[in-house]
Amino acid sequence: MMLTMSMAARVASRGLFLRPLLGAILMAVASSAGAALAAPTVPDTVSWEEGIEYSTSEGESLKLNLARPKSGEGPFPAVICIHGGGFRAGTRDGYDQLCVRLAERGYVAATISYRLAPKHRFPAAVHDTKAAVRWLRAHAADYSVDPERIGVTGGSAGGHLAQFLGVTAHVPRFEGEGGNPGQSSAVACVVNVYGPSDFTKSYGKSVDAHEVLPLWFGGNLDTHRDLHIQGSPLAWVTPDAAPTLCIHGTDDAYVAHEQAEWLIDKLKGATVEAELLTLEGAGHGFKGADAEKADAALFEFFDRRLKP
């Protein structure tokens, strides 16, 4: 449990901590809060913009942060990054540094916010991600983006939303009313990092599916099976799906590795180019060498699929 500054002060006042220890805790809390708000490290070669509104839905302003090369011949390929958080938490800032790294490699990269559960249920987040793709296409000339070369990535819930973009480009019910209706929400490729593919098989295989999914769908598998099926990327795979790279660890307690195997198999069965990078022993949230392997695979895949 995270100890806030006020909590630490109350505990110390009861004599449970010595004053020096309280000081250390307060310094750690302040440092942590500052780190959470810290801006990304942006080199001179990259242009960085924060808080750009891409859509408004139900009175909420949906924004993105965007990185792009300062020099070079455009238009550039683009990548949209979608944060995780069980459809109920997380912020776009978590992908700020990845966007900067992509811009250093010659991409325009954006990390987006979207509406969260339980206030906003499925398919609100889907509508928002599609609105972000349409917005980027509508503003392609403003940011020197090639509208035919837009990829997408995300982790966990963000991986699911990225994959959903890749398999539902021609499904009108998921477009929503987030703006720029004349633009396509199709993406050229997907890098899905441990995102679920079949929610009907998540219960009992995930440590938090029984908490997360009823919030997003408005009920569990017994009461809302139809929505669990509709929300599963596996149910929408066709030969028109976008080429996909799945990256998944074998020891993932939140999204079972088999979820990636099912998706890759079905994509291949539909004659869609699909790859699976399995990280042995890795859990949910890569660290160290696993994170390096995942990043290298992501960059290589996007370079191969989006660069001429």
Buried (B, 14 or more C-beta within 10 A) or exposed (E): EEEEBEEBEEBBEEEEBEEEEBEEBBEEBEEEEEEEEEEBEBEEEBBBEBEBEBBEBEEBEBBBBBBBBEEEEBBBBBBBBBBBBBBBEBEBBBBBBBBBBBBBBBBBBBBBBBBBBEEBBBBBBBBBBBBBBBBBBBBBEEBBBBBEBBBBBBBBBBBBBBBBBBBBBEBEEBBBEBBBEEBBBBBBBBBBBBBBBBBBBBBEBBEEBEEBBBBBBBBBBEEBBEBBBBBBBBBBBBEBBBBBBBBBBEEBEBBBBBBBBBBBBBBBEBEBEBBBBEBEEBBBBBEEEBEEBBBEBBBEBBEEBBEE
